[in-house]
Amino acid sequence: MTAVFWGGAGLLLATTLMGGGGDPPDDAHGPHTTRAVSTAPSAGTSAGPAEGGAATTSASPGEQSAAKHLPRSAPTRLVIPSIGVDAPFTALDLDSKGQLEPPPADDTNLVGWYAKGVSPGEPGTAIIAGHVDTKTSAAVFARLSELEKGDRFRVQRADGTRATFVVDEAESFDKDAFPDERVYADTPDAQVRLITCAGAYDRAAKDYTENLVVFARLV
């Protein structure tokens, strides 16, 4: 298993990914990362069925039932109709310090996923991150805090399937008290975490005080 570190002084997902590394617009609500550790399959490894196992669906397009999961396939597009998100994916990797690299800050309509971890729809916890704002404007996850329990979103995948997820809850956590295990721990079913910055913007630290996490599962 590979550990994904979201913490430390650099905290890329807090300052660059979600906050743009500079003063955000006054009306922007930002992303923030934490000292969280994510467990995920190592590179090139596909997560198999949970022990005792759910059956894998066929590779035909369309929504999948809650009792099934999907084989590994890279996500291509995230669509969240209720908050106006329709964005392509980029693959994220770890830097030399073991921290997750952010999506490019110059593209405000782009989300990233940890490509060496679980793909959305596979059993386990898939990690999707996006900027809440940049130095110049609001970004793809600017309205992520509006999601509520029962809201649905979908992930289009490279194999032609479409994984639909339902929101179980959304919660903000102080960066110094981030529940690593709760957010990043592996799961027997197919789940997703949507992560961005939240809370107040600390202009001295050029960082946000919280992370917003949306917990969702495949339906």
C-alpha positions, 0 to 999 in steps of 0.5 A: 500500500502507498501512503499519501501525505497531505500535510507538512509545511508545503501542504500543496493541496492546501496552498496551491491546489485549493488556495492558489498560493495567494490572496483569493477573491473576497467572496471565495471559499477555499480548499485546504489540505491536512496532515492526512495519510491516504492508503491506496493500492500501489502503482499499476495495481487494481483493487480487487473485490472486497473479501467475500465479494461483490460481483463486478459489472460488465463494461457497458455504459450506464449507471451501476447498482449499489450492490456492484462495483466497477473494474479499474478505469481512469476517470475522464470527467466529473459532472455534478449538476446541482453545483454546475461542475462539468470538468475533465480530470488530470492524474495526480502523483506524489512529489519527492516529499511524498505529498500529492501534487495539485492540478495545474493552478492556471486551469480553474475547471479541472479536477485531479485524482490520485492515479496510483490509488483507487479509481472512482467506481472500484472498491475502496476510497477514490480521492478527487481534489480540486481548487476552490479558487485561484489568485484570479477567480473562483475555481471548479470546487467553489460551490462544493460546500453546497452539496447535501446528503442525497445529492448525486454526481457522476464520473465518466470513465475511460472504459465507457462506463459512468459511475454514479455516486450519492452524497452521504455527508459533507463536513469541514475539518480543521487542518490540525485535527483532520481525521485521516483514518475516517477520510482516507481509510480503505473501504470494502465498497466503492466510495469517493472523497471530494476534497477542497479547502474551506474555512477562513483564509489566513493571509499571513500563512497564505492558507485556509484553516479547514478542509471540506470533504464530501463523502459519497458512495457508488449507487 
